[in-house]
Structures are given as C-alpha cells and as structure tokens.
Amino acid sequence: MKHLLHLAHVIALCLLTCLLWGCGGDSDQEVMDDSMRQLKEMNAVLDTVKDEPSAKAAAEKIRGMQDEFRSLSKRMQEMGEAKDMTEAEKAALAERYAGEYGTVLKDFHSNMTRIQQRPELAKHFEEAFAHADKRAAASKP
C-alpha cells in the first residue's frame, strides 16, 4: 500500500507544482484537468473494491494506468521549469481547483485507508505497484 500512498503524494505534489508555478508546453488548465481526471479515475476504480476479487480487478486496472501516470508526471516536471505566470494567474488557477482537488484527495485518502485496513485487499495493490516500480526502474538509462 506504500506504493499507492507514494503515488497519491506524487500526484498531489505535481498538482501543487502546477498551481504554484504554472506550466511549460502544456497549458496550466490542460495539465490540471488531466491530473484531476486521472485522480478521479483512480478513485472510481478504488470505489469498486469490496472484496478480494474486486481488489484484484481494481489493482489490474490501476496497473494499466501506470503509463498514463508516468506521462503526466513527465509533463508536470517539464512545466515546473516554466515560471511565467503572474501572481494573479497563479491565484486564479489555485482558486479554480482548490475545492475540487480537496474533495477528490479526501475521497482518495478514504478509499486507501479503507483498503489498507484489510490486508487481503491491500496485498493486490502492493503487488501491482511493486510491478510498476520494477518497470520504471528498468526503463531508466
């Protein structure tokens, strides 16, 4: 489950980076919208986890989302280098997403806590994210 928590923190930090510094090649709204969509999609998958078979299916779906998460992470790293937004633009962007982001993150945390309390469910996510970590390590130069 630590991998799932790590992923949540990475997404949160990436969203915060976008809110504070703006974006590079992508527009700030494109990256934020994609980030929110991915977090909501993961939440929807986690909402389906009720028993061990549904946990196994959900972990497979999340494993299938790994490339999309890596792509978003790369876009956010690139945008962090560009800091051309005015303070007013940063404030407007933060205001636009703050409420929705807080709600989505709260729901995500609730799902993860619920799953983590049941080791027979959590083990499927550990395996899914351990596999993703191995793939990421193997792809590094």
GITAUR-V190328 format. One record per backbone hydrogen bond with DSSP energy under -1.0 kcal/mol. NH is the residue of the N-H (numbers start at 1). CO is the residue of the C=O. If there is no record, write none. Layout:
BEGIN
{{NH | CO} {NH | CO}}
END
This chain:
BEGIN
{{5 | 1} {6 | 2} {7 | 3} {8 | 4} {9 | 5} {10 | 6} {11 | 7} {12 | 8} {13 | 9} {14 | 10} {15 | 11} {16 | 12} {17 | 13} {18 | 14} {19 | 15} {20 | 16} {21 | 17} {22 | 18} {31 | 27} {32 | 28} {33 | 29} {34 | 30} {35 | 31} {36 | 32} {37 | 33} {38 | 34} {39 | 35} {40 | 36} {41 | 37} {42 | 38} {43 | 39} {44 | 40} {45 | 41} {46 | 42} {47 | 43} {48 | 45} {49 | 46} {55 | 51} {56 | 52} {57 | 53} {58 | 54} {59 | 55} {60 | 56} {61 | 57} {62 | 58} {63 | 59} {64 | 60} {66 | 63} {69 | 65} {70 | 66} {71 | 67} {72 | 68} {73 | 69} {74 | 70} {75 | 71} {76 | 72} {77 | 73} {78 | 74} {79 | 75} {80 | 76} {82 | 79} {90 | 86} {91 | 87} {92 | 88} {93 | 89} {94 | 90} {95 | 91} {96 | 92} {97 | 93} {98 | 94} {101 | 97} {102 | 98} {103 | 99} {104 | 100} {105 | 101} {106 | 102} {107 | 103} {108 | 104} {109 | 105} {110 | 106} {111 | 107} {112 | 108} {113 | 109} {114 | 110} {115 | 111} {116 | 112} {117 | 113} {118 | 115} {121 | 118} {122 | 118} {123 | 119} {124 | 121} {126 | 122} {127 | 123} {128 | 124} {129 | 125} {130 | 126} {131 | 127} {132 | 128} {133 | 129} {134 | 130} {135 | 131} {136 | 132} {137 | 133} {138 | 134} {139 | 135}}
END
